[in-house]
């Protein structure tokens, strides 16, 4: 199984077999006062082969947020199963799944914050959110 893409959103939800709702896709800048907590959604689009799905195959999706100094600010892991193909799936083609993650993390300074998402400990895909001080002109 692999991650095809990751993007930041103002809001996201997924409906297996029916698609997804993504609002404010690609948001890359936000303003706040410091210290604060940022909350946003991450949409993660994944692809799998047939042998990577089933009720006995557990996958782990881990996100890590790093601050401007590249130190970890927050991290969490989601365990999930893909038990069957989505309706309308064509045999022999990859299976696809979109996962919407709501994350919150502390910020204490302006600058780029990197959100890395890894699937089953594989190489991560990243999104960057630039946090600005709303009190600064």
C-alpha positions in Angstrom: 0.0 0.0 0.0 1.3 3.5 -0.7 0.3 7.1 -0.3 -0.5 8.8 -3.6 -0.8 12.3 -2.3 -1.4 14.4 0.9 -2.9 17.9 1.1 -4.0 20.3 3.8 -7.7 21.4 3.9 -9.9 23.7 6.0 -12.3 20.7 6.2 -12.4 17.1 4.8 -14.5 14.0 5.0 -14.5 10.8 3.1 -17.2 8.5 2.0 -15.9 5.1 0.9 -17.2 4.4 -2.6 -18.9 7.7 -2.9 -16.0 10.2 -2.9 -15.0 13.0 -0.6 -15.7 16.5 0.5 -12.6 18.7 0.6 -13.0 22.4 1.5 -10.1 24.9 1.2 -7.8 22.3 -0.4 -4.1 23.3 -0.4 -4.3 25.9 2.4 -0.7 26.8 3.0 -0.8 29.8 5.3 -2.6 30.7 8.5 -2.4 33.5 11.0 -2.6 33.3 14.8 -1.3 34.8 18.0 1.4 32.9 19.9 1.3 30.6 21.7 -1.7 28.9 20.1 -3.1 25.7 18.7 -3.6 25.2 15.0 -6.3 22.8 13.8 -6.7 21.7 10.2 -7.6 18.7 8.1 -5.2 16.5 6.2 -6.5 14.5 3.2 -4.5 11.4 2.4 -5.1 9.5 -0.8 -3.8 5.9 -0.8 -3.6 3.0 -3.3 -3.3 -0.7 -2.6 -3.0 -4.0 -4.4 -5.6 -6.7 -3.7 -3.3 -8.6 -1.3 -3.0 -5.5 0.9 -6.7 -5.4 1.8 -8.7 -7.7 4.0 -10.0 -8.1 7.5 -6.7 -9.5 8.7 -4.5 -6.7 7.2 -4.0 -3.8 9.6 -2.4 -0.6 8.2 -0.9 2.3 10.2 -1.1 5.9 9.1 1.2 8.2 11.1 1.5 11.9 10.9 4.2 14.1 12.5 4.2 17.9 12.7 7.6 19.6 12.8 8.1 23.2 13.7 10.4 25.7 11.9 13.4 24.3 13.8 12.5 20.8 12.5 11.7 19.5 16.1 8.6 17.3 16.5 5.6 19.2 17.8 2.9 16.5 17.5 2.5 13.0 16.3 -0.2 10.3 16.2 -1.0 7.0 14.5 -4.3 5.8 13.1 -4.9 2.0 12.7 -7.3 1.0 10.0 -8.5 -1.9 7.8 -9.5 -1.9 4.1 -11.8 -4.9 4.1 -13.2 -4.8 0.6 -13.0 -3.0 -2.7 -15.1 0.1 -3.2 -18.2 -0.3 -5.3 -17.5 -0.2 -9.0 -13.9 -1.3 -8.6 -12.4 -2.9 -11.7 -10.6 -6.2 -11.2 -6.8 -6.0 -11.6 -6.7 -2.2 -10.9 -5.4 -0.7 -7.7 -7.8 -0.1 -4.9 -8.0 3.5 -3.7 -8.9 5.0 -0.3 -9.1 8.6 0.9 -8.6 9.2 4.7 -9.5 12.5 6.3 -7.5 13.3 9.4 -8.3 16.2 11.8 -5.2 17.3 13.5 -4.3 19.9 16.2 -0.9 21.0 17.1 0.8 23.7 19.3 2.6 26.6 17.7 4.8 29.0 19.5 6.6 30.8 16.6 6.0 31.9 13.1 7.5 30.0 10.2 6.9 26.8 8.1 5.5 23.8 9.9 6.0 20.5 8.1 3.3 17.8 8.3 4.7 14.4 7.3 2.4 11.4 6.7 3.8 7.9 6.6 1.9 4.7 5.8 3.1 1.4 7.4 6.5 3.0 8.2 7.2 3.8 4.6 8.6 7.0 3.1 6.4 9.9 4.1 4.7 12.5 1.9 4.7 16.0 3.3 2.6 19.2 3.3 3.8 22.5 4.6 1.8 25.1 6.5 3.3 28.5 7.0 2.2 30.1 10.3 2.2 33.9 10.5 1.9 36.2 13.5 -1.4 38.0 13.0 -0.3 40.9 15.3 2.7 41.7 13.1 2.2 44.0 10.1 
